[in-house]
């Protein structure tokens, strides 16, 4: 017979009832009773409860049997009859497993209690409060649930599926803005002293109804650190010494000089400043006749008009798809780079919007979670939202999710090929060409070979 009650004597006070009781129903018994009394029609459980379904149905059968007996006896004796308002049905399905994270409550509690994360609302946590603080819109979670579906088979969903759902929703609604992470200063040497221009740009390139925004331009600018390379690799079209690049919606500039920071540690060549010249005839996307078209386009901000901020760049909490699968201890696979705090500059309009959100309500009715209801797309960087730590004096932004970065894929591919070459210890040499055949048979063979190639090309 299955146990239905647990008796605990002298075991300390219960967290809710204190010392008033010493007997408590087991979960399998309390579960079915609660469902029956609360008119639950379908009790949805994960696969580990499949073997408990027999007990679930047996308790229901007993309840209905006793309910019928008590009904007939109470009608003759006048006693109150036992009523069971519903007969629920238990259905099992596979639990949702996400790669690079954990969903077990026991493991999540350990992460919080051990101080691995800042709390239950840490943006790296797979909790509702954590995802809200990270900037995930509710519609993205609904789309994710629709895509993964429900099944009886064990599954392990790639985190990229959730991230794609977030991108798809934010792509449509997030306003665009310029930003520069770990900014590099650019001084335009031939820019008129004290002059400032204002460029008008769309808030969203695909939604003209969202209006336009105005961004000031001056002789001293900030650019993102990834938009400059001292030794540019192949297919790199951004700024480099002696190269030209277009500042989006503005002018083409050419890098003439690189100024290094003499106080940098370990003698590293840390770029302090770039001295460039601008081409006045290239304003607002114009390319003068006879000038070669510039491929690279980067974003920028005026030093005198940009707002300074701190961005928290979140990555996956674990470095392994299934944490603990190799050693048995999930904490062994923690990702040391799951959080980075970096300096950043953004458009002043972004800072104003974030501050207005935090001060638009009084202290009594202000809900802190309202701070993270707005998201921005920082062009070519990612989606960001204000964090709960934002104040009037300090702007803190969380990276919601990255963009689809083509250049990032190329860099990763090159690094992977380099690692393979180093591990093999051999240089990639071209294969020697096959010697040319001679004579009549060779001609016949060459004709047949070319025919095969032709057939393959046509079929492909």
PyMOL commands that set and color helices and strands:
alter all, ss='L'
color gray80, all
select helices_A, chain A and resi 27-37+47-77+105-113+128-134+138-148+159-173+208-210+225-227+265-267+280-285+330-333+348-359+368-373+406-424+439-459
alter helices_A, ss='H'
color red, helices_A
select strands_A, chain A and resi 5-7+23-25+42-46+89-93+175-177+179-181+184-188+197-202+212-217+220-223+244-247+252-260+271-279+297-298+301-302+307-314+339-346+376-378+382-386+396-402
alter strands_A, ss='S'
color yellow, strands_A
deselect
rebuild
show_as cartoon
